[in-house]
């Protein structure tokens, strides 16, 4: 099938650069990524991820961590899993 349709979008330059860097590491172009996104929307008949608003508990946690409160520091992944009881 011929690829002739155009998509135009504006976004923050910093976000664009960060995403392009990630896509490059994955071996994908922006065109490839947009194509994958569109195919997933078609297959799922909707967005390929949940979009929800954070609940009250999550918002409260975000506020605390943004203030630097109730943070748990770990030395490495093993220490983190131990503190989580996993």
Phi, psi and omega per residue, in radians:
X1 nan 2.415 -3.107
X2 -1.228 2.356 3.094
X3 -1.748 1.654 -3.100
X4 -2.230 -0.143 3.130
X5 -1.327 2.472 -3.123
X6 -1.896 2.560 3.050
X7 -2.189 2.306 3.092
X8 -2.160 2.463 -3.118
X9 -2.650 2.569 3.043
X10 -1.941 2.475 3.100
X11 -2.713 3.014 3.133
X12 -1.149 2.308 -3.126
X13 -0.998 -0.670 -3.124
X14 -1.135 -0.723 3.114
X15 -1.111 -0.785 3.130
X16 -1.003 -0.795 -3.117
X17 -1.122 -0.781 -3.139
X18 -1.072 -0.772 -3.126
X19 -1.175 -0.722 3.114
X20 -1.061 -0.676 3.112
X21 -1.083 -0.797 3.129
X22 -1.115 -0.796 -3.133
X23 -1.090 -0.686 3.113
X24 -1.052 -0.741 3.115
X25 -1.095 -0.524 3.127
X26 -1.490 -0.085 -3.139
X27 1.366 0.438 -3.101
X28 -2.054 2.530 2.994
X29 -1.571 2.951 3.073
X30 -1.092 -0.704 3.106
X31 -1.044 -0.768 3.096
X32 -1.039 -0.799 -3.086
X33 -1.126 -0.752 3.113
X34 -1.120 -0.709 3.098
X35 -1.067 -0.768 3.094
X36 -1.058 -0.767 3.137
X37 -1.047 -0.840 3.135
X38 -1.087 -0.731 3.126
X39 -1.101 -0.690 3.119
X40 -1.160 -0.692 3.082
X41 -1.061 -0.759 3.127
X42 -1.091 -0.828 -3.114
X43 -1.110 -0.709 -3.056
X44 -1.609 -0.127 -3.072
X45 0.998 0.671 3.137
X46 2.964 -3.068 3.120
X47 -1.149 2.529 -3.085
X48 -1.451 0.407 3.083
X49 -2.752 2.750 3.135
X50 -1.331 2.445 3.016
X51 -2.107 1.983 -3.110
X52 -2.413 2.796 3.030
X53 -1.580 2.473 3.125
X54 -1.112 2.486 3.110
X55 -1.357 3.074 -3.061
X56 -1.040 -0.714 -3.125
X57 -1.130 -0.743 3.136
X58 -1.146 -0.753 3.110
X59 -1.063 -0.699 3.119
X60 -1.114 -0.737 3.112
X61 -1.116 -0.773 3.100
X62 -1.002 -0.780 -3.118
X63 -1.072 -0.775 -3.139
X64 -1.121 -0.807 -3.106
X65 -1.209 -0.587 3.060
X66 -1.085 -0.515 3.106
X67 -1.532 0.004 -3.138
X68 1.375 0.300 -3.110
X69 -1.707 2.622 3.058
X70 0.966 0.638 3.067
X71 -1.604 2.517 3.086
X72 -1.993 2.118 -3.141
X73 -1.590 2.438 3.071
X74 -2.239 2.685 -3.123
X75 -1.418 -0.592 -3.095
X76 -2.884 -3.102 -3.090
X77 -1.069 -0.716 -3.124
X78 -1.085 -0.749 3.103
X79 -1.091 -0.696 3.135
X80 -1.098 -0.855 -3.134
X81 -1.076 -0.666 3.117
X82 -1.117 -0.775 3.136
X83 -1.167 -0.495 3.082
X84 -1.435 -0.153 -3.126
X85 1.328 0.481 -3.135
X86 -1.864 nan nan
